[in-house]
Amino acid sequence: MSCEGPTIVAIAEGALVELEKIIRNYSKPLCITDELIHSEYSKYLEDIIGQTCRWIMANSYTRNSIQDFDSVDIIIGFGGGTSLDVAKLIAGKTGLDWISVPTAASHDGIASEVASVSHDGYKYSQKCKGPLAVIADTAIISRAPPRLKLAGLGDIICKTASLSEWKLAHEEKGEPFDRKVYSIVDNALHTVLKDDRIETLIQAEIDAGRAMSIFGSSRPCSGTEHAISHAMDRTSKELHGLQVAFATPICLFYLQKAGYTEHGFEEILSFMRSRQMPTTFNEIGHSPATFLDDVHHAGKIMKKRERYSVLEHLNVDDANILSAMRDLGY
Ligand SMILES: [Zn+2]
């Protein structure tokens, strides 16, 4: 068991003002952001907290760079996934607290302790530190490009597959399982399936991150659909959430065959299509041959991580995957 998630959560229009109450107890804030957010909101943020910040642009930070953080007593991650990941990494390295201030709702990492790190073209997860607080100002988040929200929805609706596969792996192979964690993620999933407003989505992302922290691993929120997305990263620059959603129907198709899901692939496909999320190779800019190779590679990733995949469970072969891709309209 690990930490139970952020102690302070504020999701509202204008929620950024809440930052002042937290920062009051600190005097040397470091803010990790990107150029765009910096140019639009740096003065606004400093006015709110009544202090000047030291600013670091997330894309200029490398893990091995020698930087002095002695003059810092709190870290603010202010931006998209990269800014929050760098804030987590520095918090993990220095032991300092960090505050998550997302400017988009594009993935479930806004409140998690795990950062996504790129190395040699591969992305992997590194355990760092969960945030002290999450301040989600919907006035800022609603100005983010709409595709980022779709990606955020994708990173939640893929839990239809990850949760079912987790149960399968537990029942068939005895992988560790936690009923409380399962229901936190399941509840987050169902709220978003019923109501996809930005506030609901952000709360679901925070809950998914909290569930992973409690369980101490990403397993509840990340199954074969995530492994396929990691394999896609080798050739695609598409948003994480859109990739995992793209891989979800085929995983659900097999989970249905294995008798392990209450969600049909049709339900998720119609959710995705009604919101113009990419569901075909054309729409996501990926070829069937590359995707077939990604599915193979995903099997290897799952094995390496000692996670039982529905593909292994059903002993799925190439002919089978190709016909599933056709049947599902990929
Ligand atoms: Zn994800």
Boltz pocket constraint, residues with backbone or C-beta under 6 A from the ligand:
constraints:
  - pocket:
      binder: B
      contacts: [[A, 107], [A, 108], [A, 155], [A, 221], [A, 222], [A, 226], [A, 240], [A, 244]]
      max_distance: 6.0
